Amino acid sequence: MSRLLRMTLLAALAALLTACGFHLRGLDAPLKPLPFSRLFLASDNAQVTPPLKALLAVDPRVILVSTPKDAQAILSVVGEQNSKDILTINRGGSINRYQLTYRLTVRVLLDGEEAGPDIEIAVRRELSYNDQDILGKEKEEALLWDDMRQDAARLLLYRLAVLKKAPAMTPVPDASGSHAVVKP
């Protein structure tokens, strides 16, 4: 088949797919609505705050407020941890690969009440290492850390979208009559 005919068929197929509204899943899809419209970020100095603010700025349904009393939800970063662990070593004892891990722990209050247990997110990447290219690997590592924080912010938004208020815990009498068993 001639190259011109192949290109024409490919262009026609692409035109038909776009005309019917076809698009790849996940691309340019709107975020699932969050269970709140006003959010206060209690942790401005956290490393995940800038990418989280950037993602929230895209969603017109959520407004970042400056005081907790104006917010329906309060998000506070309880913990952030960066770790760099040796993954593989070559025969000479030099490091070949590192595993970078970014851990994020977040607490969310919905209308003044805890919305369940703390949200924990861990993002991992592998970094190949070479003693001959130290400066380049430092830049690559910095880019990986930034990418991991962006991924953690995105994963946090997915988790926030499915939040519900934690059910009230009520004591239920067990067989002996005491109120030792607690059920939601």
N, C-alpha and C positions, 0 to 999 in steps of 0.2 A: 504494500500500500504506500502510496507516495506520502511524503512528509507533509505536503500542503493539505491533502485530504485528512490525514490524521489530526493535524492542528485544527482544521475546520470542525471536525467531529468533536474534538475535545472542547472547543469554544462553545459549540451548540449545546453540549451536555451541561457545561457550567451555566450557560444562560437558562436552560430549562430548570436546573436545580434551584437557582436563585429566584426564578420567576414563581416557583411554587412555594416559596417561603422557607426552604430548607436552610438550616444553619447547624453547625456543629454544636453538640450539647456542651453547655458550660461556658461557651464563649459569649460574652456580652449579655449573659443572663442576669436579670435583676436579682438582688439579694432577697432572700426570704424576709418578709416583714419581721422586725424585731418586736418583742412584746412590750415595748416602751417607745415613747417618742422623744423624751427628754432625758439625756444622759449626762452625768457628772463623772469625769475621770479624776479620781482622787490621787493618782500617782503621776504627776507631771515629769518627774525625773527618771522614770523607768525607760529602758531602752526600747520597749515595744510601743511606747506612746506615740511617737511621730508616725510610724506606719499605720497604727490604728486610727489616728485622727485623719490621715489621708483617705483611708477606706471609708470612714464614716462621713467624710465630706462629700463623697459621691452620692450617698443615699439622702435624698431630700426629705425622707420621712423621719429622720433622726436629727435632733438639734443638740449640740453640745452646750451645756449651760455652765455658768461660772461659779455657781454656788450649789451646795447639796440640797438646800431647801427647795430649789426650783426644779429638782430632778425627780423623775419617776424611778430611775435606776441609778445606783452609785456603783461604779466599778473601781476596785482598788487592787493594785498588784501587791500580792502578799510576798511573792518571792520570784527572783530571776536568777538563773545560774548558767554560766558559760563553762563548759569543760572541754578540754582537749586531751584525748587519750591516745596512746600509741596503739595502732591497729596491727601493723606488720613491720617486721624487721628483716633485713636481708642477711646473707651469710656473713658479711663483714661486721655486723652489729649496728649498721646504720638504719635509721628509720626510713621506711618506704611510704607508709600511710598513717595518717591520723584520723581519728573519728571525732568530729566536732559535735557537741550536743548543747542545745539551748533549751532550758527548762523554764517554763512559765507557770506560776500559780496565781490565780485570780479569785477574788471574792466578789460576789455580786449581791447587792441589796435591791430588791424590788419593793417599792412603796414602804421602805423602812424595815422590811423583813428579809432575812437571808433566803436566797433562792436556791436552796439545796447546799450540798457540799461544795468546797472550793473546786474550781475548774483547773485541771492540771493538763498542760500541753508540753510535749517533748518533740523537738525537731532535730533530726540527725543528718549529717552530711559527712562524706569521706573526702579527705584532702590528701592527694599524692604529694610526696615531699622529695626534694632533690637538693643536696647541699650546693650544687653548682648554680642554682637559681633562687637564692634566698630572697632577694627583693621582689621578684615576681611572685613567689609563693606567699609572701606577706600580703601583697595586694590581693591575690586570689583568696586568701583566708579572710581578709576584711570584707570582700565582696560576698563570700559565703555566709559570714555572720549577718550581714545586712539582709541577704536573701532569706535566711532562716527566721529573722525577726519579722519580715513581711509575711512569710508563711504562717508563723505563729499568730500574727494579727488576723489573718484570713481564717485560720482554724478557730480562733476565738469568736469571730463573728458568726461562724456556722453554729458554734455551741450556744451563743447567746440567742440565736434565732429559735432554739427549741426550749428555752427556759420557761419554767412555770414556777409559780410560788410554791414553796415547800408546804406539804400538807401539815396541819397542826397535829402535834403528837398528843394523843390522849391515853391515859392509863386505862388498861383493860384488866379486870380481875382474872387471875388464873384459877386453877381448880381449888387451891387452898384458901381462896378468898382475899389474898393480898393483892396489891396493885403493882406487882413487879414487872409484868409484861407491858411493853409500850408498843402500840401499833399506830401507823399513820392513818 
